[in-house]
Amino acid sequence: MKVIIIDDEKAMHLILKRMLAKMAEVEIAGIFADTAAAYAYLPIMRWI
């Protein structure tokens, strides 16, 4: 499963990235600080 992380705190990016890395079925497709950046990334994700 591909997931994206959206959080405005850099520390949470690291915490969530480490937590999700322990799950073999999870692939982090992107990490964003705001929803606008994540939303702009979604059309690109359709082709991956």
Secondary structure, DSSP 8 states (H G I E B T S, - for coil): -EEEEE-S-HHHHHHHHHHHHT-TT-EEEEEESSHHHHHHHHHHHTT-
